[in-house]
Amino acid sequence: MAVNRAELIDCLNELIQTCLDAENGFQAAADRVKDPELKELFEKRSIQRAQFASELKSEVRHFGGTPLKSGSAPAALHRGLFHIKSKVKDVNDDAIIAECERGEDAAIETYQRVLKQNLTPNVIPVVKHQFAELKRSHEHLRELGQKAA
């Protein structure tokens, strides 16, 4: 039995919020790293998360809902504090990688929670594909962090 329409829209909006937070977080990371390869990686991840949010917004509209247009306040606050911290003391690329990995941890938890719901058959492949990409991203960030350590 699938979740009701309102619950499904709420779940999808939660994922949209997660993707928008990640989009902004990765862009903030790209703006702060010194390594050109990391900058490119983070910019690509930011674009990917914007695409994920767009896919999810289409699903919300399909079910007659209104998709979220912005990320969460706590994530914006975190980015603001991260920005202040980077101004106060020199934050190196390794610290930025670690912050991005932490963000991916939170995103994975959100996707896992949503995937435990009885989603509709047309939504499941979208969410599972995005979740698989998140896990790959997380693993890559972990590997980058371990190389730096």
N, C-alpha and C positions, 0 to 999 in steps of 0.2 A: 504494500500500500504506500503510495507516494505521499509526501508531505502536502499540506494544503497550499494553495496558491500564495497566500500571504506569507507563510513560513518559508516557502521556496524563494520568494522575492527577498525576504530578510536575509536568508543564507547567501544569496547571490550578492546582495548589497554589502554584506560583510566581506566577501571576497573582493569586491570592487574596491572597498576601502583599503584592504590589505595591499592590493596591487597599486593603488594610487600612492599609498605610503611608500611602497618599495620604489616606485618610479621616482618620486621626489628624493628619497634617500640615496638611491644610486646616482642621481644627477648631482646631489650635494657632494657625494664621494668623488665623482668624476671631476668636479670643480676644485677639489682640494688635493688630490694626489699629484705627486710630482712625476711618477713614472708614466710615460706616454702609453705603454701597453695597458696598464691598469686603467688609465683614463678612458681608453677605447673600450675596454671590457665593461666598465661601469656605465658608460654611455649606451652601449648595446643592451645591457640589462635594463636600463631605464626605459629604453624604447620598447623592449620586450614586454615589460610590465604595463606600459601604456596600451599595448596591443591586447594583452590579457584583459585589462579593464574594459576595453572596447568590446571584446567578445562577450564578456559577462553582461555589459550594459545592453547589448542586443538581446540576450536571453531575458533580462528583466523586462524589456519592452515587449518581447514576445508574449510574456505572461501578463501584460497589461499594467506593469508596475512602473515606477519612476526610479531610474537608477541614480545612485549617489554621484555627486559631481566633485567631491573633494575627499581628501584623506582625513584621518582622525586628528583631533586636537593633541592627544599625547604624542603622536608621531611628529607633528609640527613643533611641539615644544622640545622634543628630543633633538630634532634638526637644529633648532635655534640654540640649544645648549651646546650642541656639537660645534656649531659655528663660533660661538663665544669661546669655547675651549680652544679651538684652532687658532683664534686670535691671541689668546692669552699666552699659550705656550705652543711650541712647534710640535704639532701632531704629525707623526710620520705615517708613511704609507701602510706600515704594518698595523698600526692602531686603527686605521680606516678600514683595512681588510677585516680586522676583528669585529668592528662595529657592523659592517655589512653582513658578516656571518651571523652575528647575533640577530640582526633583522630577519635573515632567512630562517633562523630557528623559529621566530615568532610566526612568520608566514606559514611555515610547514605545520605548526600546531593548529593554526586557523583552518587550513585546508583539511587536515586530518579530522578535525571536529565536524566540518561541513560534510565530508565524505561519509561520515557515520550516519547521516540523515538518509532517508529513503528518497533520493532525488529522482526526478523524472528521467526516463530513458534518453531523451535528447540532450539533457544537461550533463549527465554522467561522463560521456567522453570528453567534453570540453574541460570539465573540472579535473578529471584524471590526467589529461594531457598536461595541463598547467602544473598540476602537482608533481608530475614526473620531471618537468623542466625545473621546478623549484628545487627538487632534491638534487638534480645534477648541478645546478648553480651552487647550492650549499656545499656539496662535496668539493667542487672546484675551489671555492673560497677557503675551505678547510685545508686543502692541499697547499694553496698559496700561503696560508698562515703558517703551516708547518715548515715550509721551505724557508720562510723568513726567520723562524725561531732558532 
